[in-house]
Amino acid sequence: MSGRREVGAPFVVPGPCGVAVRDRLKHLTAEDEKVLRLVGDHLGGLACPDLKMRCAAGLEHDTEQWAERKRALTQASSSRWAGSITKATHDQWALARRSRLAHIQSLQAGVRTITRRLSLPVGEAGSKRAPGGYRGKREWFAKTRRLHVLTDRLQAARADWEAGRVHVVRGGKRLLNTRHHLQTAQLSEEQWRMRWQAGRRFLAADGESGKRFGNETIRVTPGGEVSIKLPTPSAYLANAPHGRYVLASTVAFTHRGEQWRDRIQANRAVACRIHEDTARGRWYVTASWTIPPVKTASLAAARAGGVLGVDTNADHLAAWRLDAHGNPVGKPLRFDYGLSGTAQHRDAQIRHALIRLLHFAERHHLAIAIDDLDFTAETTREKHGCRTKFRNLISGMPTSRLRARLMSMAADLGITIIAVDPAYTSKWGAQHWQRHRTAQARSGIPGCAEPRQDSLPLSP
């Protein structure tokens, strides 16, 4: 056991802390779309210089500068719109700051790996824990040059981090770079311009507790009527009292509609956002709110009724029902999903697999135990060298999205999620279960292998 790290204790995963629902704004008139674009473009034009000021302030930013920015925005919009813009600016700056730190950590991992492999003799074999030396002198020389490139990038990233500099683009860097590759993206300049303008619009309002229907700026009534408080320069467009514009479309929020309706009828905070999908020519409204943390059951209580052990793979979820001691019971289960096609198709595949998994756990009143996987440190291309297929396999596994969806969907069904340290699970299974299970499958012997009360980390 020398050189092996200590296996972390399993723990019950807390539930989600927020909810977001979306519905389409159907049957909008030409005047409705014109007003939405005018207001969104005007507020987006205010958000751009505000983001520039926040980035320029860097680590020296304080509450006085925040108040000064908000006062300047209030004159061109309103106090509530100004508050929403400044909050969105701070969130975007903080996200870019966290992304810069993650980039630094990725560069550090790459530099460490190359430095180690360069120190080894050419052609030296690696192990399961660490890669060996490079295969030939040509590759060794190429990696020395790449080491200098990564070192320079790391120094620049560290300098930005220490100075508080971030690099952000309203509308997204990916869409900005698409402007130079319109033929590859199969877009015309006009189509790209429409997406760019839609991505830079600002039509989002924070929820306000105690206000009517939970929001004074973008308000959605229980009947589904959507209205917007127009900024001061656009007040002449109002078609309702108090400078408001009421859209011809209504929304219903079929998913979690009862929860949303209960909140707005109690005047509890609900944030709203309106955006345009230019590819489909549709408009959507999204309502979101925070929920109190759900009191999770203890680990002993979660395991009392049995556990469904789940393993995440590249194209399926492998599951097996476990007894109180962690021994497999019955036959293993497999829930397939595909990761090809568009992002919407991949997302639907993951949801479908999770739904089948959760319905099985609900029918048998089981908690779910799943590996606490995190492949952020494994995505560096330097660790796996020329094993491009394996690198693509690791990078393609949707661990973060799968984890988030599993937590949210399990909370709705009242299913407890247990996170288990994945260290040495492959060796543990090969030592205690793989040989026995394979022998049973080949010989056709019914039943289970001799149970072992110390066979899995879930056992007490």
C-alpha positions as CSV (number, residue, x, y, z in Angstrom):
1,M,0.0,0.0,0.0
2,S,3.1,2.3,0.0
3,G,2.7,5.3,-2.4
4,R,-1.1,5.0,-2.6
5,R,-3.2,7.8,-1.4
6,E,-5.9,7.4,1.2
7,V,-9.4,6.7,-0.2
8,G,-11.8,9.5,0.6
9,A,-15.0,8.7,2.6
10,P,-18.3,8.6,0.6
11,F,-20.7,11.5,1.3
12,V,-24.2,12.4,0.5
13,V,-24.4,15.0,-2.3
14,P,-26.4,18.2,-1.5
15,G,-29.2,19.1,-3.8
16,P,-29.3,22.0,-6.3
17,C,-29.6,25.6,-5.1
18,G,-31.4,27.1,-8.1
19,V,-34.1,26.4,-10.7
20,A,-34.5,27.8,-14.2
21,V,-37.4,27.2,-16.6
22,R,-37.9,28.4,-20.1
23,D,-40.8,28.9,-22.5
24,R,-41.2,30.2,-26.0
25,L,-42.7,33.6,-26.8
26,K,-45.1,32.6,-29.6
27,H,-47.2,34.9,-31.8
28,L,-45.1,38.0,-31.3
29,T,-46.1,40.9,-33.6
30,A,-43.6,42.7,-35.7
31,E,-43.9,45.7,-33.3
32,D,-43.1,43.4,-30.3
33,E,-39.9,42.2,-32.0
34,K,-38.9,45.7,-32.9
35,V,-39.3,46.9,-29.3
36,L,-37.4,44.0,-27.9
37,R,-34.5,44.6,-30.3
38,L,-34.4,48.3,-29.7
39,V,-34.5,48.0,-25.9
40,G,-32.0,45.1,-25.9
41,D,-29.6,46.9,-28.2
42,H,-29.8,50.1,-26.1
43,L,-29.1,48.2,-22.8
44,G,-26.4,46.1,-24.5
45,G,-24.8,49.3,-25.6
46,L,-24.7,50.4,-21.9
47,A,-23.4,47.0,-20.7
48,C,-20.4,47.0,-23.1
49,P,-18.7,50.2,-21.7
50,D,-19.6,49.1,-18.1
51,L,-17.8,45.8,-18.6
52,K,-14.8,47.7,-20.0
53,M,-14.7,49.9,-16.9
54,R,-14.9,46.9,-14.6
55,C,-12.1,45.1,-16.4
56,A,-10.0,48.3,-16.3
57,A,-10.4,48.6,-12.6
58,G,-9.2,45.0,-12.0
59,L,-8.4,44.2,-8.4
60,E,-8.7,47.8,-7.4
61,H,-12.4,47.9,-7.8
62,D,-14.5,48.8,-4.7
63,T,-18.0,49.6,-3.7
64,E,-17.6,53.3,-4.4
65,Q,-16.7,52.6,-8.1
66,W,-19.6,50.2,-8.3
67,A,-22.0,52.9,-7.1
68,E,-20.5,55.4,-9.5
69,R,-21.0,53.1,-12.4
70,K,-24.6,52.4,-11.4
71,R,-25.4,56.1,-11.1
72,A,-24.1,56.7,-14.6
73,L,-26.1,53.9,-16.0
74,T,-29.3,55.0,-14.2
75,Q,-29.3,58.3,-16.1
76,A,-29.5,56.4,-19.4
77,S,-31.9,53.6,-18.3
78,S,-33.3,53.2,-14.8
79,S,-32.1,52.2,-11.3
80,R,-33.3,48.6,-11.7
81,W,-31.8,48.2,-15.2
82,A,-28.6,49.7,-13.9
83,G,-28.5,47.2,-11.0
84,S,-29.0,44.3,-13.4
85,I,-26.3,45.5,-15.8
86,T,-23.7,46.0,-13.1
87,K,-24.5,42.6,-11.4
88,A,-24.2,40.9,-14.8
89,T,-20.9,42.7,-15.4
90,H,-19.5,41.5,-12.0
91,D,-20.6,37.9,-12.7
92,Q,-18.9,37.9,-16.1
93,W,-15.7,39.4,-14.7
94,A,-15.7,36.8,-11.9
95,L,-16.3,33.9,-14.4
96,A,-13.4,35.1,-16.5
97,R,-11.2,35.3,-13.4
98,R,-12.0,31.7,-12.5
99,S,-11.4,30.6,-16.1
100,R,-8.0,32.2,-16.0
101,L,-7.1,30.3,-12.9
102,A,-8.2,27.0,-14.5
103,H,-6.1,27.9,-17.6
104,I,-3.1,28.5,-15.3
105,Q,-3.5,25.1,-13.6
106,S,-3.8,23.4,-17.0
107,L,-0.6,25.0,-18.2
108,Q,1.2,24.0,-15.0
109,A,0.1,20.4,-15.5
110,G,1.4,20.5,-19.1
111,V,4.8,22.0,-18.1
112,R,5.2,19.5,-15.3
113,T,4.5,16.5,-17.6
114,I,6.8,17.6,-20.4
115,T,9.6,18.4,-18.0
116,R,9.4,15.0,-16.4
117,R,9.2,13.1,-19.7
118,L,12.1,15.1,-21.1
119,S,14.2,14.1,-18.1
120,L,13.7,10.4,-18.9
121,P,15.8,8.5,-21.4
122,V,14.3,8.4,-24.9
123,G,12.1,5.3,-25.4
124,E,11.7,4.4,-21.7
125,A,8.5,2.7,-21.0
126,G,5.8,4.3,-18.8
127,S,3.5,2.8,-16.2
128,K,-0.1,3.1,-15.3
129,R,0.6,6.0,-13.0
130,A,2.8,8.1,-15.2
131,P,3.9,8.2,-18.9
132,G,7.5,7.3,-19.8
133,G,10.0,8.9,-22.0
134,Y,9.3,10.1,-25.6
135,R,9.5,7.6,-28.4
136,G,12.3,9.2,-30.4
137,K,14.7,12.1,-30.7
138,R,12.5,13.9,-33.1
139,E,9.5,13.9,-30.7
140,W,11.9,14.8,-27.8
141,F,13.1,17.9,-29.7
142,A,9.6,19.0,-30.7
143,K,8.5,18.7,-27.0
144,T,11.5,20.9,-25.9
145,R,10.1,23.6,-28.2
146,R,6.6,23.1,-26.9
147,L,7.9,23.4,-23.4
148,H,9.2,26.9,-24.1
149,V,5.8,27.8,-25.7
150,L,3.8,26.6,-22.7
151,T,6.2,28.3,-20.3
152,D,5.8,31.7,-22.1
153,R,2.0,31.2,-22.0
154,L,2.1,30.4,-18.3
155,Q,4.2,33.5,-17.5
156,A,1.7,35.7,-19.4
157,A,-1.3,34.0,-17.7
158,R,0.3,34.5,-14.3
159,A,1.0,38.1,-15.0
160,D,-2.7,38.6,-16.0
161,W,-3.8,36.8,-12.8
162,E,-1.6,38.9,-10.5
163,A,-2.6,42.1,-12.2
164,G,-6.3,41.2,-12.2
165,R,-6.6,41.4,-16.0
166,V,-9.3,39.3,-17.7
167,H,-10.1,38.9,-21.4
168,V,-13.8,38.8,-22.1
169,V,-16.0,39.6,-25.0
170,R,-19.7,40.4,-24.8
171,G,-21.3,38.0,-27.2
172,G,-18.6,35.3,-26.8
173,K,-15.1,34.8,-28.2
174,R,-16.2,31.8,-30.2
175,L,-18.8,33.9,-32.1
176,L,-16.3,36.7,-32.6
177,N,-13.7,34.3,-34.1
178,T,-16.4,32.8,-36.4
179,R,-16.4,36.2,-38.2
180,H,-13.1,35.2,-39.8
181,H,-14.3,31.7,-40.8
182,L,-17.7,32.4,-42.3
183,Q,-17.3,29.8,-45.1
184,T,-16.3,27.1,-42.7
185,A,-19.2,27.9,-40.4
186,Q,-21.5,28.1,-43.4
187,L,-22.8,31.5,-42.5
188,S,-23.2,34.7,-44.5
189,E,-22.0,38.0,-43.1
190,E,-25.6,39.1,-42.6
191,Q,-26.4,35.9,-40.7
192,W,-23.3,36.3,-38.5
193,R,-24.2,39.9,-37.8
194,M,-27.7,38.9,-36.6
195,R,-26.2,36.4,-34.2
196,W,-23.6,38.9,-33.0
197,Q,-26.2,41.5,-32.3
198,A,-28.5,39.0,-30.6
199,G,-25.6,37.8,-28.4
200,R,-24.7,41.3,-27.2
201,R,-28.2,42.4,-26.4
202,F,-29.2,42.8,-22.7
203,L,-32.7,41.9,-21.6
204,A,-32.2,40.4,-18.1
205,A,-33.7,41.5,-14.8
206,D,-32.9,40.4,-11.3
207,G,-35.7,39.1,-9.0
208,E,-37.0,41.4,-6.3
209,S,-38.5,39.9,-3.2
210,G,-41.7,41.6,-2.0
211,K,-42.4,43.2,-5.4
212,R,-45.4,42.3,-7.4
213,F,-44.9,39.0,-9.2
214,G,-41.3,38.9,-8.0
215,N,-40.0,41.3,-10.6
216,E,-40.7,45.0,-11.5
217,T,-38.6,45.1,-14.6
218,I,-39.5,42.0,-16.7
219,R,-42.8,40.9,-15.2
220,V,-44.7,37.7,-16.0
221,T,-48.2,37.4,-14.5
222,P,-49.8,34.1,-13.4
223,G,-51.8,34.3,-16.6
224,G,-48.7,34.3,-18.6
225,E,-48.7,38.0,-19.7
226,V,-45.2,39.4,-20.2
227,S,-44.4,43.1,-19.8
228,I,-41.2,45.1,-19.8
229,K,-40.4,48.3,-17.9
230,L,-38.9,50.4,-20.7
231,P,-35.8,52.4,-20.0
232,T,-36.1,56.2,-20.0
233,P,-35.0,56.8,-23.6
234,S,-37.5,54.2,-24.9
235,A,-40.5,55.3,-22.8
236,Y,-42.3,56.7,-25.9
237,L,-42.8,53.0,-27.0
238,A,-45.0,52.2,-24.0
239,N,-48.4,50.7,-24.7
240,A,-49.4,50.3,-21.0
241,P,-49.4,52.6,-18.0
242,H,-46.3,53.4,-16.0
243,G,-44.0,53.2,-19.0
244,R,-44.5,49.5,-19.6
245,Y,-44.7,47.5,-22.8
246,V,-46.9,44.4,-22.9
247,L,-46.1,41.7,-25.4
248,A,-48.8,40.0,-27.4
249,S,-47.4,36.6,-26.5
250,T,-48.2,34.7,-23.3
251,V,-46.2,31.9,-21.6
252,A,-47.2,29.0,-19.5
253,F,-43.9,27.4,-18.1
254,T,-45.2,23.8,-18.4
255,H,-42.1,22.5,-16.5
256,R,-42.2,23.5,-12.9
257,G,-45.1,25.7,-13.7
258,E,-46.8,25.2,-10.3
259,Q,-43.6,26.1,-8.4
260,W,-43.2,29.3,-10.5
261,R,-46.8,30.2,-10.0
262,D,-46.6,29.8,-6.3
263,R,-43.6,32.0,-6.1
264,I,-44.9,34.9,-8.1
265,Q,-48.3,34.8,-6.3
266,A,-46.4,35.2,-3.0
267,N,-44.3,38.0,-4.5
268,R,-41.1,36.1,-4.1
269,A,-38.0,37.0,-6.2
270,V,-38.0,35.5,-9.7
271,A,-35.3,36.7,-12.2
272,C,-36.3,36.8,-15.9
273,R,-34.3,36.9,-19.2
274,I,-35.5,37.3,-22.8
275,H,-33.3,36.3,-25.7
276,E,-33.6,35.6,-29.4
277,D,-32.5,32.4,-31.2
278,T,-31.6,33.8,-34.6
279,A,-31.0,30.3,-36.1
280,R,-34.6,29.3,-35.4
281,G,-36.2,32.8,-35.6
282,R,-37.7,32.4,-32.1
283,W,-37.8,34.3,-28.9
284,Y,-37.6,32.8,-25.4
285,V,-38.2,33.9,-21.8
286,T,-36.4,32.2,-18.9
287,A,-37.4,32.5,-15.3
288,S,-35.1,31.5,-12.5
289,W,-35.0,31.5,-8.8
290,T,-33.0,30.2,-5.8
291,I,-34.3,27.4,-3.6
292,P,-33.3,26.6,0.0
293,P,-30.8,23.8,0.4
294,V,-32.6,20.5,0.9
295,K,-31.7,18.7,4.1
296,T,-30.0,15.6,2.9
297,A,-30.3,12.2,4.7
298,S,-27.3,10.8,6.5
299,L,-25.1,8.2,4.8
300,A,-26.4,5.4,7.0
301,A,-30.0,6.2,6.2
302,A,-29.3,6.5,2.5
303,R,-27.7,3.0,2.5
304,A,-30.4,1.4,4.6
305,G,-32.8,0.6,1.8
306,G,-30.1,-0.5,-0.6
307,V,-27.9,1.3,-3.1
308,L,-27.6,1.4,-6.9
309,G,-23.9,1.6,-7.8
310,V,-23.3,3.5,-11.1
311,D,-20.2,3.7,-13.2
312,T,-19.8,6.4,-15.9
313,N,-18.4,5.2,-19.2
314,A,-17.9,6.8,-22.6
315,D,-21.1,5.6,-24.1
316,H,-23.2,4.2,-21.3
317,L,-24.0,4.1,-17.6
318,A,-23.3,0.8,-16.0
319,A,-25.3,0.1,-12.8
320,W,-25.6,-2.8,-10.3
321,R,-27.8,-3.1,-7.3
322,L,-25.8,-3.4,-4.0
323,D,-26.8,-4.7,-0.6
324,A,-26.0,-3.1,2.7
325,H,-22.5,-4.5,2.6
326,G,-21.8,-3.4,-1.0
327,N,-22.2,-6.8,-2.6
328,P,-23.8,-7.0,-6.1
329,V,-27.4,-8.3,-6.1
330,G,-29.1,-9.6,-9.3
331,K,-28.0,-8.7,-12.8
332,P,-26.0,-5.7,-13.9
333,L,-27.8,-2.9,-15.8
334,R,-26.7,-0.8,-18.8
335,F,-28.2,2.6,-19.9
336,D,-26.8,3.6,-23.2
337,Y,-26.3,7.1,-24.6
338,G,-24.6,8.5,-27.7
339,L,-22.3,11.5,-27.8
340,S,-22.4,12.1,-31.6
341,G,-24.4,14.7,-33.5
342,T,-25.4,18.2,-32.3
343,A,-25.1,19.5,-28.8
344,Q,-28.9,19.3,-28.4
345,H,-28.9,15.7,-29.5
346,R,-26.1,14.8,-27.1
347,D,-27.9,16.5,-24.2
348,A,-31.1,14.7,-25.0
349,Q,-29.2,11.3,-25.0
350,I,-27.8,12.1,-21.6
351,R,-31.2,13.1,-20.2
352,H,-32.8,9.9,-21.6
353,A,-30.2,7.7,-19.9
354,L,-30.5,9.5,-16.6
355,I,-34.3,9.2,-16.7
356,R,-34.2,5.5,-17.1
357,L,-31.6,5.2,-14.4
358,L,-33.6,7.3,-11.9
359,H,-36.9,5.5,-12.7
360,F,-35.3,2.2,-11.9
361,A,-33.9,3.6,-8.6
362,E,-37.3,5.1,-7.8
363,R,-39.2,1.8,-8.4
364,H,-36.9,-0.1,-6.1
365,H,-36.5,2.7,-3.5
366,L,-32.7,2.8,-3.9
367,A,-30.1,5.5,-3.4
368,I,-27.6,6.1,-6.1
369,A,-23.8,5.8,-5.5
370,I,-21.6,7.2,-8.3
371,D,-18.0,8.0,-8.7
372,D,-17.0,11.5,-7.8
373,L,-15.3,11.9,-11.1
374,D,-13.4,15.1,-12.2
375,F,-11.4,14.9,-15.4
376,T,-10.3,18.6,-15.4
377,A,-6.7,17.6,-14.6
378,E,-6.7,14.8,-17.1
379,T,-7.5,16.8,-20.2
380,T,-4.0,18.1,-20.7
381,R,-2.7,16.7,-24.0
382,E,0.8,16.2,-22.6
383,K,-0.2,13.5,-20.2
384,H,-1.4,11.0,-22.7
385,G,1.0,11.9,-25.5
386,C,0.1,10.6,-29.0
387,R,-2.9,8.6,-27.6
388,T,-5.3,10.8,-29.4
389,K,-8.2,8.4,-29.2
390,F,-7.9,8.1,-25.5
391,R,-7.5,11.9,-25.1
392,N,-10.7,12.4,-27.1
393,L,-12.4,9.7,-25.0
394,I,-11.5,11.5,-21.8
395,S,-12.4,14.9,-23.1
396,G,-15.7,13.7,-24.5
397,M,-17.1,12.2,-21.4
398,P,-19.7,14.7,-20.1
399,T,-18.9,14.4,-16.4
400,S,-19.8,17.9,-15.4
401,R,-23.1,18.1,-17.3
402,L,-24.0,14.5,-16.2
403,R,-23.3,15.3,-12.6
404,A,-25.4,18.5,-12.6
405,R,-28.3,16.9,-14.4
406,L,-28.2,13.9,-12.1
407,M,-28.3,16.1,-9.0
408,S,-31.2,18.2,-10.3
409,M,-33.3,15.3,-11.5
410,A,-32.7,13.1,-8.5
411,A,-33.8,16.0,-6.2
412,D,-37.2,16.2,-7.9
413,L,-37.7,12.4,-7.4
414,G,-36.5,12.4,-3.8
415,I,-33.5,10.1,-4.6
416,T,-30.4,10.4,-2.6
417,I,-27.0,10.7,-4.4
418,I,-23.9,9.3,-2.7
419,A,-20.5,10.4,-4.1
420,V,-17.7,7.7,-3.8
421,D,-14.0,8.3,-4.3
422,P,-13.1,6.5,-7.6
423,A,-9.5,5.7,-6.4
424,Y,-8.5,2.0,-7.0
425,T,-12.1,0.9,-7.9
426,S,-10.8,-0.9,-11.0
427,K,-8.2,-2.8,-9.0
428,W,-10.8,-3.5,-6.2
429,G,-13.3,-4.9,-8.7
430,A,-10.7,-7.0,-10.5
431,Q,-9.5,-8.5,-7.3
432,H,-12.8,-9.3,-5.7
433,W,-15.5,-9.5,-8.4
434,Q,-14.3,-9.7,-12.0
435,R,-12.9,-13.2,-12.0
436,H,-15.8,-14.6,-10.0
437,R,-18.5,-13.0,-12.1
438,T,-16.8,-13.9,-15.4
439,A,-16.5,-17.6,-14.3
440,Q,-20.3,-17.6,-13.4
441,A,-21.3,-16.1,-16.7
442,R,-19.2,-18.7,-18.7
443,S,-20.3,-21.7,-16.7
444,G,-24.0,-20.6,-16.4
445,I,-24.0,-21.1,-12.7
446,P,-27.0,-19.2,-11.3
447,G,-26.8,-17.0,-8.2
448,C,-24.2,-14.7,-6.8
449,A,-20.6,-15.2,-5.7
450,E,-19.7,-15.7,-2.1
451,P,-20.5,-12.3,-0.5
452,R,-17.6,-10.3,1.1
453,Q,-18.5,-7.7,3.7
454,D,-15.2,-5.8,3.0
455,S,-15.4,-5.8,-0.8
456,L,-16.4,-2.2,-1.6
457,P,-15.8,1.2,-0.2
458,L,-19.5,1.6,0.6
459,S,-19.2,-1.0,3.4
460,P,-18.9,0.3,6.9
